[in-house]
């Protein structure tokens, strides 16, 4: 029994098969191989799932200024609730806050650092990260938060 006899259907089937084989061969010859710099294949022509040459880095969500400050205070071994109470009272978490006192001294930034403190520039007083590092250093050196007017409210935290 012949596989292909002279019917129209069998000729069509034979021609279609021949064309498909030719297309498959030409496609594999025409399409370039996708390779990395190390000549490793990045994509299998029969499996179109790409193989990544380098892992995708995790997207790190940036911390808000408040989260950053409280984390930094905690890293220093201090009570974040105390720092939060002081900053909320002093500047309401506004890093650009400025207050002029009766004696004409000026308080700047998130921590409202007074102009009598010459060991930190005005620009750094307005930079919440540098101001936080300064405030932590001051707190650790002094042993208390009394340099800040709002530290009087800390007694309410302890109740």
C-alpha positions in Angstrom: 0.0 0.0 0.0 1.4 3.4 -1.0 1.5 6.1 1.6 1.0 8.8 -1.0 -1.1 8.0 -4.0 -2.1 10.3 -6.7 -5.1 11.9 -5.1 -5.3 15.7 -4.7 -5.5 15.3 -0.9 -2.3 13.3 -0.7 -0.4 15.7 -3.0 -1.6 18.6 -0.8 -0.5 16.8 2.3 2.9 16.0 0.9 3.5 19.6 -0.4 2.4 21.0 3.0 4.7 18.8 4.9 7.6 19.7 2.6 6.9 23.4 3.0 6.7 23.1 6.8 10.0 21.2 7.0 11.6 23.9 4.7 10.3 26.7 6.9 11.5 25.1 10.1 15.0 24.6 8.6 15.2 28.1 7.2 13.9 29.6 10.5 16.7 27.8 12.5 19.2 29.1 10.0 18.0 32.7 9.7 17.2 33.5 13.3 20.4 34.5 15.2 21.3 32.6 18.4 20.8 34.8 21.4 23.9 34.4 23.6 25.5 36.3 26.5 29.0 37.8 26.5 30.3 34.4 27.7 28.7 32.8 24.6 26.2 31.0 26.9 22.7 30.7 25.3 20.2 33.0 26.8 17.2 31.7 25.0 16.4 28.2 23.7 14.7 28.5 20.3 12.2 25.8 21.2 11.6 27.0 24.7 11.0 30.8 24.5 11.4 31.3 28.3 14.4 33.7 28.6 17.3 32.6 30.8 18.5 35.7 32.7 22.3 36.2 32.6 22.3 38.1 35.9 19.8 37.9 38.7 17.3 40.7 39.1 18.2 42.8 42.2 15.6 43.2 44.8 13.9 46.6 44.8 14.6 48.2 48.2 11.9 50.6 49.2 13.4 53.8 50.6 12.6 54.7 54.1 10.6 57.8 54.9 12.5 60.4 57.0 10.6 59.4 60.1 11.3 55.7 59.6 15.0 56.5 58.9 15.3 58.7 62.0 13.6 56.2 64.3 15.7 53.3 63.0 18.9 55.3 63.5 17.9 56.2 67.1 17.1 52.5 67.8 20.5 51.5 66.3 22.2 53.9 68.7 20.5 52.1 71.6 18.1 54.9 72.4 14.4 54.9 72.8 12.7 55.7 69.5 9.5 56.7 71.3 11.4 59.5 73.1 12.9 60.8 69.9 9.5 60.6 68.2 7.9 62.6 71.0 10.7 65.3 70.9 10.6 65.7 67.1 6.8 65.8 67.0 6.8 68.5 69.6 9.7 70.5 68.2 9.0 70.5 64.4 6.0 68.2 63.7 8.4 66.2 61.5 9.1 69.1 59.2 12.8 69.0 58.2 12.6 72.6 57.0 11.1 74.0 60.2 12.6 77.2 61.6 11.8 78.9 64.9 13.0 82.3 66.1 13.2 82.5 69.9 12.7 85.6 72.2 16.5 85.9 72.6 16.8 86.0 68.8 18.5 82.6 68.6 17.2 80.4 65.7 16.1 76.7 65.8 16.5 74.8 62.6 15.4 71.6 61.1 13.6 68.4 62.2 15.4 68.5 65.6 15.1 72.3 65.9 18.8 72.6 66.7 19.6 76.0 68.2 22.0 78.5 66.6 24.1 78.4 69.8 25.4 75.1 68.6 28.4 76.0 66.4 29.6 72.4 65.9 27.0 71.8 63.2 26.3 74.0 60.2 22.9 75.5 59.4 22.9 73.3 56.2 23.4 70.2 58.3 20.7 71.3 60.8 18.3 71.2 57.8 19.6 67.8 56.6 17.5 65.4 58.7 20.1 62.6 58.5 23.1 64.8 59.6 20.9 66.5 62.2 19.8 63.1 63.6 23.4 61.9 63.9 24.3 65.1 65.7 21.2 64.8 68.0 22.1 61.2 68.8 25.7 62.2 69.6 24.5 65.1 71.8 22.1 62.8 73.6 24.7 60.1 74.2 27.3 62.7 75.4 24.8 64.5 77.7 23.1 61.4 79.0 19.6 63.0 78.5 17.4 64.9 76.1 17.3 68.1 78.2 18.9 70.2 75.4 15.5 70.1 73.7 12.7 72.2 75.2 10.2 69.5 74.4 12.1 66.9 76.5 9.9 68.0 79.4 7.1 66.1 77.8 9.0 62.8 78.0 7.7 62.4 81.6 4.3 61.7 80.1 5.7 58.7 78.1 6.9 57.0 81.3 3.4 57.0 82.9 
